[in-house]
């Protein structure tokens, strides 16, 4: 039997819920763009900030 830990609670150990399936969306990066007046398009400065950060993602789980 397996489950998920959410904060300090485990779905199987604490609630008796067995996880049947689990899907996690791919992370989407937070883009940092700069619009340059007179230029075509925008400048992508996402990686120039030191590291790429990501938006929240959705976890979907089915339990028995």
PyMOL Python script that loads the backbone (N, CA, C, O; Angstrom):
from pymol import cmd

cmd.read_pdbstr("""\
ATOM      1  N   UNK A   1       0.834  -1.178   0.000  1.00  0.00           N
ATOM      2  CA  UNK A   1       0.000   0.000   0.000  1.00  0.00           C
ATOM      3  C   UNK A   1       0.884   1.248   0.000  1.00  0.00           C
ATOM      4  O   UNK A   1       1.905   1.295   0.686  1.00  0.00           O
ATOM      5  N   UNK A   2       0.497   2.220  -0.746  1.00  0.00           N
ATOM      6  CA  UNK A   2       1.270   3.457  -0.753  1.00  0.00           C
ATOM      7  C   UNK A   2       0.332   4.650  -0.707  1.00  0.00           C
ATOM      8  O   UNK A   2      -0.847   4.563  -1.053  1.00  0.00           O
ATOM      9  N   UNK A   3       0.889   5.754  -0.274  1.00  0.00           N
ATOM     10  CA  UNK A   3       0.109   6.968  -0.153  1.00  0.00           C
ATOM     11  C   UNK A   3       0.978   8.188  -0.371  1.00  0.00           C
ATOM     12  O   UNK A   3       2.135   8.084  -0.778  1.00  0.00           O
ATOM     13  N   UNK A   4       0.411   9.330  -0.098  1.00  0.00           N
ATOM     14  CA  UNK A   4       1.102  10.601  -0.275  1.00  0.00           C
ATOM     15  C   UNK A   4       1.223  11.309   1.062  1.00  0.00           C
ATOM     16  O   UNK A   4       0.326  11.220   1.900  1.00  0.00           O
ATOM     17  N   UNK A   5       2.326  12.009   1.261  1.00  0.00           N
ATOM     18  CA  UNK A   5       2.483  12.833   2.447  1.00  0.00           C
ATOM     19  C   UNK A   5       2.159  14.273   2.069  1.00  0.00           C
ATOM     20  O   UNK A   5       2.774  14.843   1.167  1.00  0.00           O
ATOM     21  N   UNK A   6       1.191  14.852   2.766  1.00  0.00           N
ATOM     22  CA  UNK A   6       0.783  16.235   2.549  1.00  0.00           C
ATOM     23  C   UNK A   6       0.974  16.949   3.877  1.00  0.00           C
ATOM     24  O   UNK A   6       0.309  16.643   4.866  1.00  0.00           O
ATOM     25  N   UNK A   7       1.897  17.909   3.880  1.00  0.00           N
ATOM     26  CA  UNK A   7       2.342  18.557   5.109  1.00  0.00           C
ATOM     27  C   UNK A   7       2.869  17.474   6.044  1.00  0.00           C
ATOM     28  O   UNK A   7       3.872  16.840   5.714  1.00  0.00           O
ATOM     29  N   UNK A   8       2.254  17.236   7.173  1.00  0.00           N
ATOM     30  CA  UNK A   8       2.760  16.194   8.078  1.00  0.00           C
ATOM     31  C   UNK A   8       1.810  15.006   8.170  1.00  0.00           C
ATOM     32  O   UNK A   8       1.945  14.189   9.081  1.00  0.00           O
ATOM     33  N   UNK A   9       0.857  14.888   7.256  1.00  0.00           N
ATOM     34  CA  UNK A   9      -0.112  13.788   7.256  1.00  0.00           C
ATOM     35  C   UNK A   9       0.138  12.865   6.068  1.00  0.00           C
ATOM     36  O   UNK A   9       0.388  13.326   4.954  1.00  0.00           O
ATOM     37  N   UNK A  10       0.069  11.552   6.316  1.00  0.00           N
ATOM     38  CA  UNK A  10       0.221  10.554   5.264  1.00  0.00           C
ATOM     39  C   UNK A  10      -1.159   9.992   4.955  1.00  0.00           C
ATOM     40  O   UNK A  10      -1.892   9.606   5.865  1.00  0.00           O
ATOM     41  N   UNK A  11      -1.519   9.943   3.667  1.00  0.00           N
ATOM     42  CA  UNK A  11      -2.877   9.559   3.301  1.00  0.00           C
ATOM     43  C   UNK A  11      -3.217   8.130   3.716  1.00  0.00           C
ATOM     44  O   UNK A  11      -4.365   7.858   4.067  1.00  0.00           O
ATOM     45  N   UNK A  12      -2.251   7.207   3.685  1.00  0.00           N
ATOM     46  CA  UNK A  12      -2.558   5.832   4.092  1.00  0.00           C
ATOM     47  C   UNK A  12      -2.399   5.635   5.595  1.00  0.00           C
ATOM     48  O   UNK A  12      -3.292   5.091   6.244  1.00  0.00           O
ATOM     49  N   UNK A  13      -1.275   6.070   6.151  1.00  0.00           N
ATOM     50  CA  UNK A  13      -1.011   5.852   7.572  1.00  0.00           C
ATOM     51  C   UNK A  13      -2.005   6.584   8.475  1.00  0.00           C
ATOM     52  O   UNK A  13      -2.435   6.042   9.493  1.00  0.00           O
ATOM     53  N   UNK A  14      -2.368   7.808   8.107  1.00  0.00           N
ATOM     54  CA  UNK A  14      -3.239   8.614   8.964  1.00  0.00           C
ATOM     55  C   UNK A  14      -4.731   8.484   8.637  1.00  0.00           C
ATOM     56  O   UNK A  14      -5.573   8.625   9.523  1.00  0.00           O
ATOM     57  N   UNK A  15      -5.060   8.214   7.363  1.00  0.00           N
ATOM     58  CA  UNK A  15      -6.471   8.210   6.965  1.00  0.00           C
ATOM     59  C   UNK A  15      -6.935   6.883   6.366  1.00  0.00           C
ATOM     60  O   UNK A  15      -8.127   6.718   6.107  1.00  0.00           O
ATOM     61  N   UNK A  16      -6.025   5.935   6.140  1.00  0.00           N
ATOM     62  CA  UNK A  16      -6.386   4.644   5.560  1.00  0.00           C
ATOM     63  C   UNK A  16      -6.719   4.708   4.085  1.00  0.00           C
ATOM     64  O   UNK A  16      -7.380   3.808   3.567  1.00  0.00           O
ATOM     65  N   UNK A  17      -6.273   5.759   3.387  1.00  0.00           N
ATOM     66  CA  UNK A  17      -6.549   5.919   1.965  1.00  0.00           C
ATOM     67  C   UNK A  17      -5.377   5.401   1.141  1.00  0.00           C
ATOM     68  O   UNK A  17      -4.260   5.906   1.250  1.00  0.00           O
ATOM     69  N   UNK A  18      -5.637   4.397   0.323  1.00  0.00           N
ATOM     70  CA  UNK A  18      -4.600   3.836  -0.553  1.00  0.00           C
ATOM     71  C   UNK A  18      -4.639   4.579  -1.881  1.00  0.00           C
ATOM     72  O   UNK A  18      -5.695   4.686  -2.505  1.00  0.00           O
ATOM     73  N   UNK A  19      -3.503   5.088  -2.311  1.00  0.00           N
ATOM     74  CA  UNK A  19      -3.421   5.841  -3.561  1.00  0.00           C
ATOM     75  C   UNK A  19      -3.399   4.872  -4.739  1.00  0.00           C
ATOM     76  O   UNK A  19      -2.511   4.025  -4.836  1.00  0.00           O
ATOM     77  N   UNK A  20      -4.381   4.999  -5.635  1.00  0.00           N
ATOM     78  CA  UNK A  20      -4.469   4.137  -6.809  1.00  0.00           C
ATOM     79  C   UNK A  20      -3.701   4.712  -7.993  1.00  0.00           C
ATOM     80  O   UNK A  20      -3.068   3.974  -8.748  1.00  0.00           O
ATOM     81  N   UNK A  21      -3.758   6.026  -8.150  1.00  0.00           N
ATOM     82  CA  UNK A  21      -3.035   6.674  -9.247  1.00  0.00           C
ATOM     83  C   UNK A  21      -2.695   8.101  -8.842  1.00  0.00           C
ATOM     84  O   UNK A  21      -3.349   8.706  -7.993  1.00  0.00           O
ATOM     85  N   UNK A  22      -1.654   8.614  -9.476  1.00  0.00           N
ATOM     86  CA  UNK A  22      -1.192   9.955  -9.142  1.00  0.00           C
ATOM     87  C   UNK A  22      -0.550  10.574 -10.385  1.00  0.00           C
ATOM     88  O   UNK A  22       0.308   9.953 -11.012  1.00  0.00           O
ATOM     89  N   UNK A  23      -0.958  11.790 -10.742  1.00  0.00           N
ATOM     90  CA  UNK A  23      -0.338  12.505 -11.851  1.00  0.00           C
ATOM     91  C   UNK A  23       0.053  13.908 -11.376  1.00  0.00           C
ATOM     92  O   UNK A  23      -0.658  14.544 -10.597  1.00  0.00           O
ATOM     93  N   UNK A  24       1.183  14.358 -11.863  1.00  0.00           N
ATOM     94  CA  UNK A  24       1.712  15.671 -11.512  1.00  0.00           C
ATOM     95  C   UNK A  24       2.047  16.400 -12.799  1.00  0.00           C
ATOM     96  O   UNK A  24       2.848  15.922 -13.602  1.00  0.00           O
ATOM     97  N   UNK A  25       1.427  17.567 -12.994  1.00  0.00           N
ATOM     98  CA  UNK A  25       1.688  18.360 -14.199  1.00  0.00           C
ATOM     99  C   UNK A  25       3.155  18.771 -14.266  1.00  0.00           C
ATOM    100  O   UNK A  25       3.824  18.889 -13.239  1.00  0.00           O
ATOM    101  N   UNK A  26       3.642  18.985 -15.472  1.00  0.00           N
ATOM    102  CA  UNK A  26       5.011  19.478 -15.649  1.00  0.00           C
ATOM    103  C   UNK A  26       5.116  20.911 -15.151  1.00  0.00           C
ATOM    104  O   UNK A  26       4.169  21.686 -15.281  1.00  0.00           O
ATOM    105  N   UNK A  27       6.268  21.269 -14.580  1.00  0.00           N
ATOM    106  CA  UNK A  27       6.412  22.639 -14.087  1.00  0.00           C
ATOM    107  C   UNK A  27       6.505  23.639 -15.246  1.00  0.00           C
ATOM    108  O   UNK A  27       7.097  23.352 -16.287  1.00  0.00           O
ATOM    109  N   UNK A  28       5.913  24.804 -15.044  1.00  0.00           N
ATOM    110  CA  UNK A  28       5.960  25.871 -16.044  1.00  0.00           C
ATOM    111  C   UNK A  28       6.820  27.003 -15.482  1.00  0.00           C
ATOM    112  O   UNK A  28       6.532  27.515 -14.400  1.00  0.00           O
ATOM    113  N   UNK A  29       7.869  27.399 -16.202  1.00  0.00           N
ATOM    114  CA  UNK A  29       8.747  28.443 -15.665  1.00  0.00           C
ATOM    115  C   UNK A  29       8.062  29.803 -15.586  1.00  0.00           C
ATOM    116  O   UNK A  29       7.182  30.119 -16.387  1.00  0.00           O
ATOM    117  N   UNK A  30       8.483  30.598 -14.608  1.00  0.00           N
ATOM    118  CA  UNK A  30       8.023  31.986 -14.523  1.00  0.00           C
ATOM    119  C   UNK A  30       8.935  32.792 -15.452  1.00  0.00           C
ATOM    120  O   UNK A  30      10.146  32.861 -15.239  1.00  0.00           O
ATOM    121  N   UNK A  31       8.356  33.384 -16.458  1.00  0.00           N
ATOM    122  CA  UNK A  31       9.145  34.124 -17.438  1.00  0.00           C
ATOM    123  C   UNK A  31       9.331  35.563 -16.990  1.00  0.00           C
ATOM    124  O   UNK A  31       8.407  36.191 -16.472  1.00  0.00           O
ATOM    125  N   UNK A  32      10.527  36.071 -17.192  1.00  0.00           N
ATOM    126  CA  UNK A  32      10.855  37.454 -16.899  1.00  0.00           C
ATOM    127  C   UNK A  32      11.295  38.080 -18.215  1.00  0.00           C
ATOM    128  O   UNK A  32      12.414  37.851 -18.675  1.00  0.00           O
ATOM    129  N   UNK A  33      10.417  38.867 -18.815  1.00  0.00           N
ATOM    130  CA  UNK A  33      10.704  39.455 -20.116  1.00  0.00           C
ATOM    131  C   UNK A  33      10.748  40.974 -20.009  1.00  0.00           C
ATOM    132  O   UNK A  33      10.096  41.583 -19.161  1.00  0.00           O
ATOM    133  N   UNK A  34      11.534  41.556 -20.894  1.00  0.00           N
ATOM    134  CA  UNK A  34      11.695  43.009 -20.934  1.00  0.00           C
ATOM    135  C   UNK A  34      11.329  43.483 -22.336  1.00  0.00           C
ATOM    136  O   UNK A  34      11.889  43.014 -23.327  1.00  0.00           O
ATOM    137  N   UNK A  35      10.389  44.412 -22.406  1.00  0.00           N
ATOM    138  CA  UNK A  35       9.989  44.973 -23.691  1.00  0.00           C
ATOM    139  C   UNK A  35      10.921  46.132 -24.018  1.00  0.00           C
ATOM    140  O   UNK A  35      10.997  47.107 -23.271  1.00  0.00           O
ATOM    141  N   UNK A  36      11.625  46.021 -25.132  1.00  0.00           N
ATOM    142  CA  UNK A  36      12.565  47.049 -25.569  1.00  0.00           C
ATOM    143  C   UNK A  36      11.855  47.950 -26.590  1.00  0.00           C
ATOM    144  O   UNK A  36      11.485  47.483 -27.667  1.00  0.00           O
ATOM    145  N   UNK A  37      11.661  49.235 -26.261  1.00  0.00           N
ATOM    146  CA  UNK A  37      11.001  50.136 -27.205  1.00  0.00           C
ATOM    147  C   UNK A  37      11.775  50.222 -28.528  1.00  0.00           C
ATOM    148  O   UNK A  37      12.993  50.398 -28.537  1.00  0.00           O
ATOM    149  N   UNK A  38      11.056  50.098 -29.628  1.00  0.00           N
ATOM    150  CA  UNK A  38      11.663  50.198 -30.944  1.00  0.00           C
ATOM    151  C   UNK A  38      12.229  48.884 -31.461  1.00  0.00           C
ATOM    152  O   UNK A  38      12.646  48.816 -32.617  1.00  0.00           O
ATOM    153  N   UNK A  39      12.256  47.835 -30.638  1.00  0.00           N
ATOM    154  CA  UNK A  39      12.768  46.534 -31.070  1.00  0.00           C
ATOM    155  C   UNK A  39      11.600  45.595 -31.353  1.00  0.00           C
ATOM    156  O   UNK A  39      10.486  45.795 -30.867  1.00  0.00           O
ATOM    157  N   UNK A  40      11.879  44.576 -32.142  1.00  0.00           N
ATOM    158  CA  UNK A  40      10.861  43.563 -32.410  1.00  0.00           C
ATOM    159  C   UNK A  40      10.879  42.537 -31.282  1.00  0.00           C
ATOM    160  O   UNK A  40      11.934  41.999 -30.946  1.00  0.00           O
ATOM    161  N   UNK A  41       9.722  42.268 -30.701  1.00  0.00           N
ATOM    162  CA  UNK A  41       9.620  41.255 -29.663  1.00  0.00           C
ATOM    163  C   UNK A  41      10.113  41.748 -28.310  1.00  0.00           C
ATOM    164  O   UNK A  41      10.212  42.951 -28.067  1.00  0.00           O
ATOM    165  N   UNK A  42      10.419  40.796 -27.438  1.00  0.00           N
ATOM    166  CA  UNK A  42      10.858  41.098 -26.075  1.00  0.00           C
ATOM    167  C   UNK A  42      12.161  40.363 -25.785  1.00  0.00           C
ATOM    168  O   UNK A  42      12.504  39.390 -26.457  1.00  0.00           O
ATOM    169  N   UNK A  43      12.874  40.840 -24.783  1.00  0.00           N
ATOM    170  CA  UNK A  43      14.115  40.204 -24.341  1.00  0.00           C
ATOM    171  C   UNK A  43      13.776  39.244 -23.201  1.00  0.00           C
ATOM    172  O   UNK A  43      13.164  39.646 -22.212  1.00  0.00           O
ATOM    173  N   UNK A  44      14.170  37.984 -23.334  1.00  0.00           N
ATOM    174  CA  UNK A  44      13.912  36.986 -22.296  1.00  0.00           C
ATOM    175  C   UNK A  44      15.087  36.986 -21.321  1.00  0.00           C
ATOM    176  O   UNK A  44      16.186  36.547 -21.659  1.00  0.00           O
ATOM    177  N   UNK A  45      14.844  37.484 -20.109  1.00  0.00           N
ATOM    178  CA  UNK A  45      15.889  37.564 -19.088  1.00  0.00           C
ATOM    179  C   UNK A  45      15.622  36.576 -17.950  1.00  0.00           C
ATOM    180  O   UNK A  45      16.085  36.788 -16.829  1.00  0.00           O
ATOM    181  N   UNK A  46      14.891  35.514 -18.225  1.00  0.00           N
ATOM    182  CA  UNK A  46      14.519  34.535 -17.199  1.00  0.00           C
ATOM    183  C   UNK A  46      15.746  33.919 -16.536  1.00  0.00           C
ATOM    184  O   UNK A  46      15.833  33.908 -15.309  1.00  0.00           O
ATOM    185  N   UNK A  47      16.682  33.413 -17.306  1.00  0.00           N
ATOM    186  CA  UNK A  47      17.862  32.743 -16.760  1.00  0.00           C
ATOM    187  C   UNK A  47      18.893  33.735 -16.225  1.00  0.00           C
ATOM    188  O   UNK A  47      19.771  33.351 -15.452  1.00  0.00           O
ATOM    189  N   UNK A  48      18.800  34.995 -16.622  1.00  0.00           N
ATOM    190  CA  UNK A  48      19.773  36.001 -16.191  1.00  0.00           C
ATOM    191  C   UNK A  48      19.620  36.369 -14.721  1.00  0.00           C
ATOM    192  O   UNK A  48      20.501  37.015 -14.153  1.00  0.00           O
ATOM    193  N   UNK A  49      18.535  35.975 -14.108  1.00  0.00           N
ATOM    194  CA  UNK A  49      18.283  36.292 -12.692  1.00  0.00           C
ATOM    195  C   UNK A  49      19.013  35.333 -11.757  1.00  0.00           C
ATOM    196  O   UNK A  49      18.875  35.459 -10.540  1.00  0.00           O
ATOM    197  N   UNK A  50      19.773  34.395 -12.270  1.00  0.00           N
ATOM    198  CA  UNK A  50      20.531  33.470 -11.429  1.00  0.00           C
ATOM    199  C   UNK A  50      20.014  32.052 -11.497  1.00  0.00           C
ATOM    200  O   UNK A  50      20.800  31.118 -11.657  1.00  0.00           O
ATOM    201  N   UNK A  51      18.715  31.868 -11.379  1.00  0.00           N
ATOM    202  CA  UNK A  51      18.113  30.546 -11.524  1.00  0.00           C
ATOM    203  C   UNK A  51      16.678  30.711 -11.977  1.00  0.00           C
ATOM    204  O   UNK A  51      16.049  31.738 -11.719  1.00  0.00           O
ATOM    205  N   UNK A  52      16.170  29.710 -12.647  1.00  0.00           N
ATOM    206  CA  UNK A  52      14.796  29.748 -13.139  1.00  0.00           C
ATOM    207  C   UNK A  52      13.862  29.307 -12.016  1.00  0.00           C
ATOM    208  O   UNK A  52      14.107  28.286 -11.372  1.00  0.00           O
ATOM    209  N   UNK A  53      12.797  30.066 -11.776  1.00  0.00           N
ATOM    210  CA  UNK A  53      11.788  29.674 -10.804  1.00  0.00           C
ATOM    211  C   UNK A  53      10.545  29.208 -11.568  1.00  0.00           C
ATOM    212  O   UNK A  53      10.367  29.525 -12.745  1.00  0.00           O
ATOM    213  N   UNK A  54       9.695  28.455 -10.879  1.00  0.00           N
ATOM    214  CA  UNK A  54       8.551  27.834 -11.540  1.00  0.00           C
ATOM    215  C   UNK A  54       7.243  28.189 -10.851  1.00  0.00           C
ATOM    216  O   UNK A  54       7.214  28.491  -9.658  1.00  0.00           O
ATOM    217  N   UNK A  55       6.154  28.147 -11.625  1.00  0.00           N
ATOM    218  CA  UNK A  55       4.808  28.386 -11.109  1.00  0.00           C
ATOM    219  C   UNK A  55       4.338  27.146 -10.345  1.00  0.00           C
ATOM    220  O   UNK A  55       4.937  26.076 -10.453  1.00  0.00           O
ATOM    221  N   UNK A  56       3.260  27.303  -9.571  1.00  0.00           N
ATOM    222  CA  UNK A  56       2.662  26.158  -8.883  1.00  0.00           C
ATOM    223  C   UNK A  56       2.147  25.166  -9.919  1.00  0.00           C
ATOM    224  O   UNK A  56       1.791  25.552 -11.032  1.00  0.00           O
ATOM    225  N   UNK A  57       2.108  23.877  -9.548  1.00  0.00           N
ATOM    226  CA  UNK A  57       1.582  22.878 -10.440  1.00  0.00           C
ATOM    227  C   UNK A  57       0.527  22.049  -9.714  1.00  0.00           C
ATOM    228  O   UNK A  57       0.419  22.083  -8.488  1.00  0.00           O
ATOM    229  N   UNK A  58      -0.242  21.312 -10.494  1.00  0.00           N
ATOM    230  CA  UNK A  58      -1.387  20.579  -9.965  1.00  0.00           C
ATOM    231  C   UNK A  58      -1.050  19.099  -9.807  1.00  0.00           C
ATOM    232  O   UNK A  58      -0.499  18.476 -10.714  1.00  0.00           O
ATOM    233  N   UNK A  59      -1.387  18.549  -8.646  1.00  0.00           N
ATOM    234  CA  UNK A  59      -1.264  17.125  -8.359  1.00  0.00           C
ATOM    235  C   UNK A  59      -2.675  16.553  -8.314  1.00  0.00           C
ATOM    236  O   UNK A  59      -3.535  17.064  -7.596  1.00  0.00           O
ATOM    237  N   UNK A  60      -2.909  15.501  -9.076  1.00  0.00           N
ATOM    238  CA  UNK A  60      -4.209  14.831  -9.073  1.00  0.00           C
ATOM    239  C   UNK A  60      -3.999  13.399  -8.625  1.00  0.00           C
ATOM    240  O   UNK A  60      -3.148  12.694  -9.168  1.00  0.00           O
ATOM    241  N   UNK A  61      -4.771  12.963  -7.636  1.00  0.00           N
ATOM    242  CA  UNK A  61      -4.623  11.616  -7.095  1.00  0.00           C
ATOM    243  C   UNK A  61      -5.990  10.965  -6.931  1.00  0.00           C
ATOM    244  O   UNK A  61      -6.983  11.637  -6.651  1.00  0.00           O
ATOM    245  N   UNK A  62      -6.026   9.642  -7.109  1.00  0.00           N
ATOM    246  CA  UNK A  62      -7.240   8.859  -6.919  1.00  0.00           C
ATOM    247  C   UNK A  62      -6.975   7.884  -5.778  1.00  0.00           C
ATOM    248  O   UNK A  62      -5.948   7.207  -5.758  1.00  0.00           O
ATOM    249  N   UNK A  63      -7.898   7.817  -4.837  1.00  0.00           N
ATOM    250  CA  UNK A  63      -7.728   6.967  -3.646  1.00  0.00           C
ATOM    251  C   UNK A  63      -8.841   5.941  -3.539  1.00  0.00           C
ATOM    252  O   UNK A  63      -9.934   6.120  -4.075  1.00  0.00           O
ATOM    253  N   UNK A  64      -8.527   4.838  -2.816  1.00  0.00           N
ATOM    254  CA  UNK A  64      -9.498   3.791  -2.537  1.00  0.00           C
ATOM    255  C   UNK A  64      -9.735   3.758  -1.040  1.00  0.00           C
ATOM    256  O   UNK A  64     -10.524   2.946  -0.558  1.00  0.00           O
TER     257      UNK A  64
END
""", "prot")
cmd.dss("prot")
cmd.show_as("cartoon", "prot")
cmd.util.cbc("prot")
cmd.orient("prot")
